[in-house]
Amino acid sequence: MARPFLPFFVAIVVLLAGLFAATPASAAPAPKPDFSGHYELAGNRTDRMFNLEVQLNGRRAKISFTACMADGSGAAPDADGTGKIEDGVLNFKFTDSFNNEGTCKLQLLPASSLYQLDMVVTKVVEPTPLHFYGTLQLKKISERPITP
């Protein structure tokens, strides 16, 4: 009598093995990006330049950025600020050389080597450099800041 159940038992074992093989293992969390380094505008914009420097000390960050038009015309803001990393995102505040102030969020774009910098101006003293601010796509050029 044991013989009729053998094919049924083998079929159940094969079915269960297939189910376990098809069930994905829990994915390891994505590594958090190391924000320390030098960043420049990504893409084909040749009319302007934007450089961002990030120095990390643990989760705390010291940042600086510069922006200018390629032909040297118009305002050319420099800025400094501080912030910290929270949940894989670098949040910081800045004050530029025109005394404008703002907040920023830098994050690695999913499935990409590019970073997105969202800049919001919270205090406008001089509006001429504001066209450099907004949402920017940046590429990391160096793991270390270029300026000390």
DSSP file (Angstrom, degrees, kcal/mol; ACC not computed):
  #  RESIDUE AA STRUCTURE BP1 BP2  ACC     N-H-->O    O-->H-N    N-H-->O    O-->H-N    TCO  KAPPA ALPHA  PHI   PSI    X-CA   Y-CA   Z-CA
    1    1 A M     >        0   0    0      0, 0.0     4,-0.5     0, 0.0     0, 0.0   0.000 360.0 360.0 360.0 -21.2    0.0    0.0    0.0
    2    2 A A  H >>  +     0   0    0      1,-0.2     4,-0.7     2,-0.1     3,-0.6   0.786 360.0  71.1 -69.5 -26.2    2.9    2.3    0.5
    3    3 A R  H >4 S+     0   0    0      1,-0.2     3,-1.1     2,-0.2    -1,-0.2   0.887  90.1  55.5 -62.4 -42.6    3.7    2.3   -3.3
    4    4 A P  H 3> S+     0   0    0      0, 0.0     4,-0.6     0, 0.0    -1,-0.2   0.797 107.7  51.1 -64.0 -25.8    0.6    4.3   -4.5
    5    5 A F  H <X S+     0   0    0     -3,-0.6     4,-2.7    -4,-0.5     5,-0.2   0.656  90.2  79.6 -85.1 -14.4    1.6    7.2   -2.2
    6    6 A L  H <X S+     0   0    0     -3,-1.1     4,-2.4    -4,-0.7     5,-0.2   0.933  94.0  45.5 -62.0 -49.1    5.2    7.4   -3.4
    7    7 A P  H  > S+     0   0    0      0, 0.0     4,-2.2     0, 0.0    -1,-0.2   0.905 114.7  49.8 -61.5 -38.1    4.4    9.4   -6.6
    8    8 A F  H  X S+     0   0    0     -4,-0.6     4,-2.0     2,-0.2    -2,-0.2   0.917 111.2  48.7 -63.8 -43.6    2.1   11.7   -4.7
    9    9 A F  H  X S+     0   0    0     -4,-2.7     4,-2.2     2,-0.2    -1,-0.2   0.899 111.4  49.5 -63.3 -42.9    4.8   12.3   -2.0
   10   10 A V  H  X S+     0   0    0     -4,-2.4     4,-2.4     1,-0.2    -1,-0.2   0.900 109.5  52.4 -63.9 -41.3    7.5   13.0   -4.6
   11   11 A A  H  X S+     0   0    0     -4,-2.2     4,-2.3    -5,-0.2    -2,-0.2   0.897 109.6  48.8 -63.1 -40.7    5.1   15.5   -6.4
   12   12 A I  H  X S+     0   0    0     -4,-2.0     4,-2.7     2,-0.2     5,-0.2   0.920 111.2  49.5 -65.0 -44.3    4.5   17.3   -3.1
   13   13 A V  H  X S+     0   0    0     -4,-2.2     4,-2.3     2,-0.2    -2,-0.2   0.917 112.6  47.3 -62.2 -43.6    8.3   17.5   -2.3
   14   14 A V  H  X S+     0   0    0     -4,-2.4     4,-2.2     2,-0.2    -1,-0.2   0.907 112.6  50.0 -64.3 -42.6    9.0   18.9   -5.9
   15   15 A L  H  X S+     0   0    0     -4,-2.3     4,-2.1     2,-0.2    -2,-0.2   0.932 112.5  46.0 -62.5 -46.7    6.2   21.4   -5.6
   16   16 A L  H  X S+     0   0    0     -4,-2.7     4,-2.4     1,-0.2     5,-0.2   0.888 111.0  52.8 -65.3 -38.7    7.4   22.7   -2.2
   17   17 A A  H  X S+     0   0    0     -4,-2.3     4,-2.1    -5,-0.2    -1,-0.2   0.900 109.4  49.9 -62.3 -40.1   11.0   22.9   -3.4
   18   18 A G  H  X S+     0   0    0     -4,-2.2     4,-1.7     2,-0.2    -2,-0.2   0.887 109.5  50.9 -66.0 -39.0    9.8   25.0   -6.3
   19   19 A L  H  X S+     0   0    0     -4,-2.1     4,-1.1     2,-0.2    -2,-0.2   0.926 111.9  46.3 -64.6 -44.2    7.9   27.3   -4.1
   20   20 A F  H  < S+     0   0    0     -4,-2.4    -1,-0.2     1,-0.2    -2,-0.2   0.864 112.1  51.1 -67.4 -34.9   10.8   27.9   -1.8
   21   21 A A  H  < S+     0   0    0     -4,-2.1    -1,-0.2     1,-0.2    -2,-0.2   0.831 110.9  48.8 -69.7 -31.7   13.2   28.4   -4.7
   22   22 A A  H  < S+     0   0    0     -4,-1.7    -1,-0.2    -5,-0.1    -2,-0.2   0.662  89.1  94.5 -83.5 -16.6   10.8   31.0   -6.2
   23   23 A T  S  < S-     0   0    0     -4,-1.1     2,-0.1    -3,-0.2    -4,-0.0  -0.655  80.3-127.6 -78.1 120.2   10.4   32.9   -3.0
   24   24 A P        -     0   0    0      0, 0.0     2,-0.1     0, 0.0     3,-0.1  -0.402  19.2-118.3 -69.5 142.1   12.9   35.8   -3.0
   25   25 A A        -     0   0    0      1,-0.1     2,-0.1    -2,-0.1     3,-0.1  -0.447  47.3 -82.4 -71.3 152.4   15.2   36.1    0.0
   26   26 A S        -     0   0    0     -2,-0.1    -1,-0.1     1,-0.1     2,-0.1  -0.373  53.6-115.3 -61.0 131.1   14.7   39.3    1.9
   27   27 A A        -     0   0    0      1,-0.1    -1,-0.1    -2,-0.1     3,-0.1  -0.395  24.3-116.2 -70.7 140.0   16.8   42.0    0.1
   28   28 A A        -     0   0    0      1,-0.1    -1,-0.1    -2,-0.1    -3,-0.0  -0.507  42.4 -95.8 -71.0 144.3   19.7   43.4    1.9
   29   29 A P        -     0   0    0      0, 0.0    -1,-0.1     0, 0.0     3,-0.1  -0.322  44.9-101.5 -62.9 144.4   19.2   47.1    2.6
   30   30 A A        -     0   0    0      1,-0.1     2,-0.1    -3,-0.1    -3,-0.0  -0.389  43.5-102.5 -64.3 140.0   20.9   49.4    0.0
   31   31 A P        -     0   0    0      0, 0.0    -1,-0.1     0, 0.0    -3,-0.0  -0.385  37.5-112.7 -64.5 141.3   24.2   50.8    1.3
   32   32 A K        -     0   0    0      1,-0.1    57,-0.1    -3,-0.1    56,-0.0  -0.544  37.7-107.2 -75.1 139.0   23.9   54.4    2.3
   33   33 A P        -     0   0    0      0, 0.0     2,-0.8     0, 0.0    -1,-0.1  -0.305  17.9-128.1 -68.2 148.3   25.8   56.8    0.1
   34   34 A D        -     0   0    0      1,-0.1    22,-0.0     2,-0.1     0, 0.0  -0.874  23.4-170.0 -93.1 108.5   29.0   58.4    1.2
   35   35 A F        +     0   0    0     -2,-0.8    -1,-0.1    71,-0.1    19,-0.1   0.635  46.7 114.3 -79.1 -14.2   28.3   62.1    0.5
   36   36 A S        +     0   0    0     17,-0.1     2,-0.3    -3,-0.1    19,-0.2  -0.348  56.2  57.1 -61.5 131.4   31.8   63.3    1.1
   37   37 A G  E    S-A   54   0A   0     17,-2.2    17,-2.5    -2,-0.1     2,-0.4  -0.944  84.5 -52.8 149.0-168.3   33.4   64.7   -2.1
   38   38 A H  E     -AB  53 142A   0    104,-1.8   103,-3.0   106,-0.3   104,-1.5  -0.933  44.8-170.3-114.5 131.8   33.3   67.1   -5.0
   39   39 A Y  E     -AB  52 140A   0     13,-2.8    13,-2.1    -2,-0.4     2,-0.3  -0.902   5.4-175.7-123.8 149.2   30.2   67.4   -7.2
   40   40 A E  E     -AB  51 139A   0     99,-2.2    99,-2.9    -2,-0.3    11,-0.2  -0.920  42.5 -74.7-136.0 163.8   29.6   69.1  -10.5
   41   41 A L  E     - B   0 138A   0      9,-0.9    97,-0.3    -2,-0.3     2,-0.2  -0.309  47.1-140.4 -57.5 136.9   26.5   69.6  -12.7
   42   42 A A        +     0   0    0     95,-2.8     3,-0.3    73,-0.1    95,-0.2  -0.617  59.2  34.0 -93.2 159.9   25.5   66.5  -14.7
   43   43 A G  S    S-     0   0    0     -2,-0.2    96,-0.0     1,-0.2    -2,-0.0  -0.493 104.9 -50.6  97.0-164.7   24.3   66.7  -18.2
   44   44 A N  S    S+     0   0    0     -2,-0.2     2,-0.7     2,-0.0    -1,-0.2   0.055  75.5 138.4-104.4  24.0   25.1   68.8  -21.2
   45   45 A R        +     0   0    0     -3,-0.3    -4,-0.1     1,-0.2    -2,-0.0  -0.596  13.8 163.1 -73.5 115.0   24.8   72.3  -19.7
   46   46 A T        +     0   0    0     -2,-0.7    -1,-0.2     1,-0.1     3,-0.0   0.444  61.1  74.2-108.9  -3.8   27.7   74.3  -21.0
   47   47 A D  S    S+     0   0    0     23,-0.1    23,-2.6    22,-0.1    24,-0.4   0.642 104.0  22.4 -84.9 -14.0   26.3   77.8  -20.2
   48   48 A R  E     - C   0  69A   0     21,-0.3     2,-0.4    22,-0.1    21,-0.2  -0.953  62.1-142.6-148.6 164.8   26.9   77.5  -16.4
   49   49 A M  E     - C   0  68A   0     19,-2.9    19,-1.9    -2,-0.3     2,-0.3  -0.980  11.8-178.6-131.9 145.3   28.9   75.8  -13.8
   50   50 A F  E     - C   0  67A   0     -2,-0.4    -9,-0.9    17,-0.2     2,-0.4  -0.954   5.3-173.8-144.4 122.2   28.0   74.6  -10.3
   51   51 A N  E     -AC  40  66A   0     15,-2.6    15,-2.0    -2,-0.3     2,-0.4  -0.962   2.3-168.7-119.4 135.2   30.4   73.0   -7.9
   52   52 A L  E     -AC  39  65A   0    -13,-2.1   -13,-2.8    -2,-0.4     2,-0.4  -0.986   2.2-164.9-124.2 132.0   29.5   71.5   -4.5
   53   53 A E  E     -AC  38  64A   0     11,-3.2    11,-1.8    -2,-0.4     2,-0.4  -0.962   5.3-171.3-115.9 132.6   32.0   70.4   -1.9
   54   54 A V  E     -AC  37  63A   0    -17,-2.5   -17,-2.2    -2,-0.4     2,-0.5  -0.989   5.3-174.3-127.6 125.0   31.0   68.2    1.1
   55   55 A Q  E     - C   0  62A   0      7,-2.7     7,-2.6    -2,-0.4     2,-0.3  -0.981  14.8-156.4-116.2 124.8   33.2   67.3    4.1
   56   56 A L  E     - C   0  61A   0     -2,-0.5     2,-0.3     5,-0.2     5,-0.2  -0.767  21.7-179.5-103.9 146.2   31.8   64.8    6.5
   57   57 A N  E >  S- C   0  60A   0      3,-2.7     3,-1.6    -2,-0.3     2,-0.4  -0.795  76.5 -55.2-136.3  92.1   32.6   64.3   10.2
   58   58 A G  T 3  S-     0   0    0     -2,-0.3    -1,-0.0     1,-0.3    26,-0.0  -0.629 119.6 -23.1  70.3-125.4   30.4   61.3   11.1
   59   59 A R  T 3  S+     0   0    0     -2,-0.4    26,-2.3    -3,-0.1    -1,-0.3   0.519 121.2  95.7 -93.2  -7.0   26.9   62.3   10.2
   60   60 A R  E <   -CD  57  84A   0     -3,-1.6    -3,-2.7    24,-0.2     2,-0.4  -0.596  59.2-160.9 -85.4 145.6   27.7   66.1   10.3
   61   61 A A  E     -CD  56  83A   0     22,-2.8    22,-2.0    -2,-0.2     2,-0.5  -0.964  17.8-159.8-132.0 144.8   28.5   67.9    7.1
   62   62 A K  E     -CD  55  82A   0     -7,-2.6    -7,-2.7    -2,-0.4     2,-0.3  -0.993  26.8-174.6-116.7 127.7   30.3   71.1    6.2
   63   63 A I  E     +CD  54  81A   0     18,-2.6    18,-2.0    -2,-0.5     2,-0.3  -0.854  16.6 177.2-124.9 157.6   29.4   72.2    2.7
   64   64 A S  E     -CD  53  80A   0    -11,-1.8   -11,-3.2    -2,-0.3     2,-0.3  -0.972   7.3-176.3-149.9 150.1   30.4   74.9    0.2
   65   65 A F  E     -CD  52  79A   0     14,-1.9    14,-2.4    -2,-0.3     2,-0.3  -0.992   9.3-162.8-146.1 157.0   29.3   75.7   -3.3
   66   66 A T  E     -CD  51  78A   0    -15,-2.0   -15,-2.6    -2,-0.3     2,-0.3  -0.967   8.8-175.9-133.8 150.5   30.1   78.1   -6.1
   67   67 A A  E     +C   50   0A   0     10,-1.9     2,-0.3    -2,-0.3   -17,-0.2  -0.995  10.5 153.5-145.6 147.7   28.2   78.9   -9.3
   68   68 A C  E     -C   49   0A   0    -19,-1.9   -19,-2.9    -2,-0.3     2,-0.3  -0.979  44.2 -97.0-164.1 162.8   28.8   81.1  -12.3
   69   69 A M  E >   -C   48   0A   0      4,-0.7     3,-1.8    -2,-0.3   -21,-0.3  -0.628  36.9-121.8 -81.6 147.2   27.9   81.5  -15.9
   70   70 A A  T 3  S+     0   0    0    -23,-2.6   -22,-0.1     1,-0.3    -1,-0.1   0.818 112.8  50.8 -61.9 -31.7   30.5   80.0  -18.3
   71   71 A D  T 3  S-     0   0    0    -24,-0.4    -1,-0.3     2,-0.1     3,-0.1   0.431 115.8-113.9 -88.0   2.8   31.1   83.4  -20.0
   72   72 A G  S <  S+     0   0    0     -3,-1.8    -2,-0.1     1,-0.3     2,-0.1   0.477  70.5 136.7  83.1   1.8   31.6   85.1  -16.7
   73   73 A S        +     0   0    0     -5,-0.0    -4,-0.7     2,-0.0    -1,-0.3  -0.407  49.2   5.9 -81.0 158.3   28.5   87.3  -16.9
   74   74 A G  S    S-     0   0    0     -2,-0.1    -5,-0.1    -3,-0.1     2,-0.1  -0.051 104.8 -16.7  74.4-170.7   26.1   88.0  -14.1
   75   75 A A        -     0   0    0     53,-0.3    -6,-0.2    -7,-0.1    -3,-0.1  -0.359  48.9-163.6 -70.6 147.3   26.2   87.0  -10.4
   76   76 A A        -     0   0    0     -8,-0.1    -8,-0.2    -2,-0.1     2,-0.1  -0.747  15.7-160.5-133.4  85.6   28.5   84.3   -9.2
   77   77 A P        -     0   0    0      0, 0.0   -10,-1.9     0, 0.0     2,-0.3  -0.371  10.2-167.2 -74.2 145.0   27.4   83.2   -5.8
   78   78 A D  E     -D   66   0A   0    -12,-0.2    19,-2.3    -2,-0.1     2,-0.3  -0.917  15.8-175.0-116.5 150.5   29.6   81.3   -3.3
   79   79 A A  E     -DE  65  96A   0    -14,-2.4   -14,-1.9    -2,-0.3     2,-0.3  -0.993  16.5-164.4-148.8 155.2   28.0   79.7   -0.3
   80   80 A D  E     +DE  64  95A   0     15,-1.7    15,-2.1    -2,-0.3     2,-0.3  -0.940  21.9 148.6-132.1 155.4   28.8   77.9    2.9
   81   81 A G  E     -DE  63  94A   0    -18,-2.0   -18,-2.6    -2,-0.3     2,-0.3  -0.987  30.6-127.6-170.9 177.8   26.6   75.8    5.2
   82   82 A T  E     +DE  62  93A   0     11,-1.0    11,-2.3    -2,-0.3     2,-0.3  -0.945  31.7 140.5-137.2 158.0   26.3   72.9    7.6
   83   83 A G  E     -DE  61  92A   0    -22,-2.0   -22,-2.8    -2,-0.3     2,-0.3  -0.926  31.6-117.2-169.8-165.8   24.0   70.0    7.9
   84   84 A K  E     -DE  60  91A   0      7,-2.1     7,-2.3    -2,-0.3     2,-0.5  -0.986  25.0-105.0-152.7 160.9   23.7   66.3    8.7
   85   85 A I  E     + E   0  90A   0    -26,-2.3     2,-0.4    -2,-0.3     5,-0.2  -0.758  36.7 174.0 -90.7 128.5   22.7   63.0    7.2
   86   86 A E  E >   - E   0  89A   0      3,-2.9     3,-1.4    -2,-0.5    -2,-0.0  -0.984  68.0 -14.5-136.5 124.4   19.3   61.6    8.1
   87   87 A D  T 3  S-     0   0    0     -2,-0.4     3,-0.1     1,-0.3    -1,-0.1   0.859 128.8 -50.9  54.1  40.7   17.9   58.4    6.6
   88   88 A G  T 3  S+     0   0    0      1,-0.2    20,-0.4   -55,-0.1     2,-0.4   0.613 118.3 107.2  77.2  12.4   20.4   58.4    3.7
   89   89 A V  E <   -E   86   0A   0     -3,-1.4    -3,-2.9    18,-0.1     2,-0.7  -0.980  64.1-137.7-125.6 135.5   19.8   62.1    2.8
   90   90 A L  E     -EF  85 106A   0     16,-2.6    16,-3.0    -2,-0.4     2,-0.4  -0.842  24.1-173.7 -93.1 114.7   22.1   65.0    3.4
   91   91 A N  E     +EF  84 105A   0     -7,-2.3    -7,-2.1    -2,-0.7     2,-0.3  -0.912  13.4 159.8-107.6 133.6   20.1   68.0    4.6
   92   92 A F  E     -EF  83 104A   0     12,-2.1    12,-3.0    -2,-0.4     2,-0.3  -0.985  32.9-133.4-151.0 162.3   21.8   71.4    5.1
   93   93 A K  E     -EF  82 103A   0    -11,-2.3   -11,-1.0    -2,-0.3     2,-0.3  -0.851  26.5-169.7-111.6 150.8   21.3   75.1    5.3
   94   94 A F  E     -EF  81 102A   0      8,-2.4     8,-2.0    -2,-0.3     2,-0.4  -0.957  20.4-156.7-139.7 158.5   23.4   77.7    3.4
   95   95 A T  E     -EF  80 101A   0    -15,-2.1   -15,-1.7    -2,-0.3     6,-0.2  -0.993  24.0-149.4-129.9 126.5   24.1   81.4    3.2
   96   96 A D  E >   -E   79   0A   0      4,-2.6     3,-2.2    -2,-0.4   -17,-0.3  -0.362  33.0 -95.8 -93.5 176.5   25.5   82.7   -0.1
   97   97 A S  T 3  S+     0   0    0    -19,-2.3   -18,-0.1     1,-0.3    -1,-0.1   0.511 125.4  56.6 -70.7  -4.0   27.8   85.6   -0.8
   98   98 A F  T 3  S-     0   0    0    -20,-0.2    -1,-0.3     2,-0.1    28,-0.1   0.227 120.0-109.5-104.9  10.0   24.7   87.8   -1.5
   99   99 A N  S <  S+     0   0    0     -3,-2.2     2,-0.2     1,-0.3    -2,-0.1   0.605  71.6 144.0  67.9  15.4   23.3   87.0    2.0
  100  100 A N        -     0   0    0     24,-0.1    -4,-2.6    26,-0.1     2,-0.3  -0.564  35.2-153.9 -73.9 149.8   20.5   84.8    0.6
  101  101 A E  E     +FG  95 123A   0     22,-2.3    21,-2.2    -6,-0.2    22,-1.9  -0.916  21.3 151.8-127.0 154.0   19.7   81.8    2.7
  102  102 A G  E     -FG  94 121A   0     -8,-2.0    -8,-2.4    -2,-0.3     2,-0.3  -0.980  35.3-112.7-165.1 176.9   18.2   78.5    2.0
  103  103 A T  E     -FG  93 120A   0     17,-2.5    17,-2.9    -2,-0.3     2,-0.3  -0.907  28.1-165.5-121.0 151.2   17.9   74.8    2.7
  104  104 A C  E     -FG  92 119A   0    -12,-3.0   -12,-2.1    -2,-0.3     2,-0.4  -0.952  13.9-159.1-137.6 155.1   19.1   71.9    0.6
  105  105 A K  E     -FG  91 118A   0     13,-1.7    13,-2.6    -2,-0.3     2,-0.5  -0.977  10.8-169.1-134.7 120.5   18.6   68.2    0.3
  106  106 A L  E     +FG  90 117A   0    -16,-3.0   -16,-2.6    -2,-0.4     2,-0.3  -0.944  17.1 161.6-111.9 127.1   21.2   66.0   -1.4
  107  107 A Q  E     - G   0 116A   0      9,-2.0     9,-3.0    -2,-0.5     2,-0.3  -0.999  41.4-109.9-146.5 149.0   20.3   62.4   -2.2
  108  108 A L  E     - G   0 115A   0    -20,-0.4     7,-0.2    -2,-0.3     3,-0.1  -0.596  40.0-121.2 -73.4 131.1   21.5   59.6   -4.5
  109  109 A L    >   -     0   0    0      5,-2.7     3,-1.1    -2,-0.3     5,-0.1  -0.536  36.4 -96.7 -73.8 140.2   19.0   58.9   -7.2
  110  110 A P  T 3  S+     0   0    0      0, 0.0    -1,-0.1     0, 0.0     3,-0.1  -0.272 103.6   1.9 -58.4 139.4   17.7   55.3   -7.3
  111  111 A A  T 3  S+     0   0    0      1,-0.2     2,-0.3    -3,-0.1    -2,-0.0   0.854 118.1  95.6  52.6  41.4   19.5   53.0   -9.7
  112  112 A S  S <  S-     0   0    0     -3,-1.1    -1,-0.2     2,-0.1    -4,-0.0  -0.962  74.1-136.4-150.8 163.5   21.8   55.8  -10.7
  113  113 A S  S    S+     0   0    0     -2,-0.3    27,-0.6    -3,-0.1     2,-0.2   0.284  80.2  97.7-102.7   6.9   25.2   57.3  -10.1
  114  114 A L  E     - H   0 139A   0     25,-0.1    -5,-2.7    -5,-0.1     2,-0.3  -0.611  62.4-144.5 -95.5 156.4   23.7   60.8  -10.1
  115  115 A Y  E     -GH 108 138A   0     23,-3.0    23,-3.1    -7,-0.2     2,-0.5  -0.876   6.6-140.0-116.1 149.9   22.7   62.9   -7.1
  116  116 A Q  E     -GH 107 137A   0     -9,-3.0    -9,-2.0    -2,-0.3     2,-0.6  -0.953  11.1-163.7-111.9 129.4   19.8   65.2   -6.9
  117  117 A L  E     -GH 106 136A   0     19,-2.9    19,-2.8    -2,-0.5     2,-0.6  -0.955   2.5-165.1-112.1 115.0   20.2   68.5   -5.1
  118  118 A D  E     -GH 105 135A   0    -13,-2.6   -13,-1.7    -2,-0.6     2,-0.5  -0.903   9.9-170.5-101.3 117.2   17.0   70.3   -4.1
  119  119 A M  E     -G  104   0A   0     15,-2.8     2,-0.5    -2,-0.6   -15,-0.2  -0.928   8.0-175.3-113.6 128.2   17.6   73.9   -3.1
  120  120 A V  E     -G  103   0A   0    -17,-2.9   -17,-2.5    -2,-0.5     2,-0.5  -0.986  19.4-141.1-123.4 121.2   14.9   76.1   -1.6
  121  121 A V  E     +G  102   0A   0     -2,-0.5   -19,-0.3   -19,-0.2     3,-0.1  -0.709  21.8 176.2 -82.4 124.3   15.7   79.8   -0.9
  122  122 A T  E     +     0   0A   0    -21,-2.2     2,-0.4    -2,-0.5   -20,-0.2   0.617  69.6  32.1-104.4 -17.6   14.2   80.8    2.4
  123  123 A K  E     -G  101   0A   0    -22,-1.9   -22,-2.3     0, 0.0     2,-0.6  -0.943  67.8-161.8-143.7 119.1   15.5   84.4    2.6
  124  124 A V        +     0   0    0     -2,-0.4   -24,-0.1   -24,-0.2   -25,-0.1  -0.899  26.9 151.5-105.6 119.7   16.1   86.6   -0.4
  125  125 A V  S    S+     0   0    0     -2,-0.6    -1,-0.2     1,-0.3   -26,-0.1   0.715  81.6  19.1-105.5 -43.4   18.3   89.6    0.0
  126  126 A E        -     0   0    0    -28,-0.1    -1,-0.3     1,-0.1     4,-0.1  -0.974  65.0-164.8-132.0 115.8   19.6   89.8   -3.6
  127  127 A P    >   +     0   0    0      0, 0.0     3,-1.7     0, 0.0     4,-0.3   0.612  66.7  92.0 -79.2 -11.2   17.7   88.0   -6.4
  128  128 A T  T 3  S+     0   0    0      1,-0.3     3,-0.5     2,-0.1   -53,-0.3   0.816  89.2  43.1 -60.0 -33.4   20.3   88.1   -9.1
  129  129 A P  T >  S+     0   0    0      0, 0.0     3,-2.0     0, 0.0     4,-0.3   0.495  84.9  98.5 -88.6   2.2   21.9   84.6   -8.3
  130  130 A L  G X   +     0   0    0     -3,-1.7     3,-1.6     1,-0.3    -2,-0.1   0.732  66.0  72.9 -64.4 -22.0   18.6   82.8   -7.7
  131  131 A H  G 3  S+     0   0    0     -3,-0.5    -1,-0.3    -4,-0.3    -3,-0.1   0.683  90.7  60.8 -66.9 -14.3   18.5   81.3  -11.2
  132  132 A F  G <  S+     0   0    0     -3,-2.0    -1,-0.3   -65,-0.1    -2,-0.2   0.678  96.2  77.2 -80.4 -17.1   21.3   78.9  -10.1
  133  133 A Y    <   +     0   0    0     -3,-1.6     2,-0.4    -4,-0.3   -13,-0.1  -0.488  60.1  71.0 -97.2 162.9   19.1   77.5   -7.4
  134  134 A G  S    S-     0   0    0     -2,-0.2   -15,-2.8     2,-0.0     2,-0.6  -0.994  96.3 -16.0 135.7-141.9   16.3   74.9   -7.7
  135  135 A T  E     - H   0 118A   0     -2,-0.4     2,-0.4   -17,-0.2   -17,-0.2  -0.900  68.0-178.4-102.8 122.2   16.6   71.2   -8.4
  136  136 A L  E     - H   0 117A   0    -19,-2.8   -19,-2.9    -2,-0.6     2,-0.5  -0.916  25.2-137.9-122.1 145.4   19.9   70.2   -9.9
  137  137 A Q  E     - H   0 116A   0     -2,-0.4   -95,-2.8   -95,-0.2     2,-0.3  -0.910  31.4-173.5 -98.3 125.2   21.3   66.9  -11.1
  138  138 A L  E     -BH  41 115A   0    -23,-3.1   -23,-3.0    -2,-0.5     2,-0.4  -0.874  17.5-149.3-121.1 151.6   24.9   66.4   -9.9
  139  139 A K  E     -BH  40 114A   0    -99,-2.9   -99,-2.2    -2,-0.3     2,-0.6  -0.954  24.9-120.2-116.9 142.8   27.6   63.9  -10.6
  140  140 A K  E     +B   39   0A   0    -27,-0.6  -101,-0.3    -2,-0.4     3,-0.1  -0.709  30.3 177.3 -83.0 121.4   30.3   63.0   -8.0
  141  141 A I  E     +     0   0A   0   -103,-3.0     2,-0.3    -2,-0.6  -102,-0.2   0.790  66.0  14.6 -94.1 -34.2   33.7   63.8   -9.5
  142  142 A S  E     -B   38   0A   0   -104,-1.5  -104,-1.8     1,-0.1    -1,-0.3  -0.992  59.9-135.2-144.8 147.1   35.9   62.9   -6.5
  143  143 A E  S    S+     0   0    0     -2,-0.3    -1,-0.1  -106,-0.2    -3,-0.0   0.657  96.8  52.4 -74.2 -16.7   35.4   61.1   -3.2
  144  144 A R  S    S-     0   0    0   -107,-0.1  -106,-0.3  -106,-0.1   -89,-0.1  -0.926  97.9-101.8-120.0 145.8   37.3   63.9   -1.5
  145  145 A P        -     0   0    0      0, 0.0  -107,-0.1     0, 0.0   -92,-0.1  -0.337  23.0-142.7 -59.8 146.4   36.6   67.6   -1.6
  146  146 A I  S    S+     0   0    0   -109,-0.1  -108,-0.1    -4,-0.1   -93,-0.0   0.856  86.2  57.5 -80.3 -37.3   39.0   69.4   -3.9
  147  147 A T              0   0    0      1,-0.1     0, 0.0    -3,-0.0     0, 0.0  -0.747 360.0 360.0 -94.2 144.0   39.2   72.5   -1.6
  148  148 A P              0   0    0      0, 0.0    -1,-0.1     0, 0.0    -2,-0.0   0.496 360.0 360.0 -68.9 360.0   40.4   72.0    2.0
